[in-house]
Amino acid sequence: MVTELTRSASSGEGAERYMLATVASDAGPMLIARVLDETMQRGDKVALVLRDGGIYAEPGRK
């Protein structure tokens, strides 16, 4: 599930926003780093947003 979520968030497919982790999650930093790494390798942009106790990835505009 984490892999699919990471791919979806970094590719910007589907919905506009993807929840990566809750603020209290230990996996949050690793998942965020993975999304940022994949996004940079693809040359895409992504914005990380902290909202309602969650960390979200939103596809960036080129």
C-alpha positions as CSV (number, residue, x, y, z in Angstrom):
1,M,0.0,0.0,0.0
2,V,2.8,2.4,0.8
3,T,4.4,1.8,-2.6
4,E,1.1,2.5,-4.4
5,L,0.5,5.6,-2.4
6,T,4.0,6.8,-3.0
7,R,3.7,6.2,-6.8
8,S,0.3,7.9,-6.9
9,A,1.5,10.9,-5.0
10,S,4.7,11.4,-6.9
11,S,3.0,10.9,-10.3
12,G,0.1,13.2,-9.6
13,E,-2.4,10.7,-10.8
14,G,-6.0,10.7,-9.7
15,A,-7.2,13.1,-7.0
16,E,-5.5,16.4,-6.4
17,R,-4.2,15.6,-2.9
18,Y,-2.8,12.5,-1.3
19,M,-2.4,11.9,2.5
20,L,1.1,10.6,3.1
21,A,1.1,10.2,6.8
22,T,-0.4,11.5,10.0
23,V,1.8,13.9,12.0
24,A,2.3,11.3,14.7
25,S,3.3,8.5,12.3
26,D,6.9,7.2,12.6
27,A,6.8,6.3,8.9
28,G,6.0,9.8,7.8
29,P,9.6,11.1,7.3
30,M,10.6,8.1,5.3
31,L,7.6,8.2,3.1
32,I,7.9,11.9,2.5
33,A,11.6,11.5,1.6
34,R,10.7,8.8,-0.9
35,V,8.0,10.8,-2.5
36,L,10.3,13.8,-2.9
37,D,13.1,11.6,-4.3
38,E,10.8,10.0,-6.9
39,T,9.3,13.3,-7.8
40,M,12.7,15.0,-8.3
41,Q,13.9,12.1,-10.4
42,R,10.9,12.4,-12.7
43,G,11.3,16.2,-12.9
44,D,7.9,16.8,-11.5
45,K,6.9,19.2,-8.7
46,V,5.0,18.4,-5.5
47,A,4.0,20.6,-2.6
48,L,3.8,19.2,0.9
49,V,0.9,20.5,2.9
50,L,0.3,20.1,6.7
51,R,-3.4,20.1,7.3
52,D,-5.9,18.6,9.8
53,G,-3.2,16.4,11.5
54,G,-2.0,14.9,8.2
55,I,0.8,15.5,5.7
56,Y,-0.4,15.7,2.2
57,A,1.3,15.8,-1.3
58,E,-0.3,18.0,-3.9
59,P,0.9,17.9,-7.5
60,G,2.8,21.1,-8.3
61,R,2.3,23.2,-11.3
62,K,5.0,23.5,-13.9
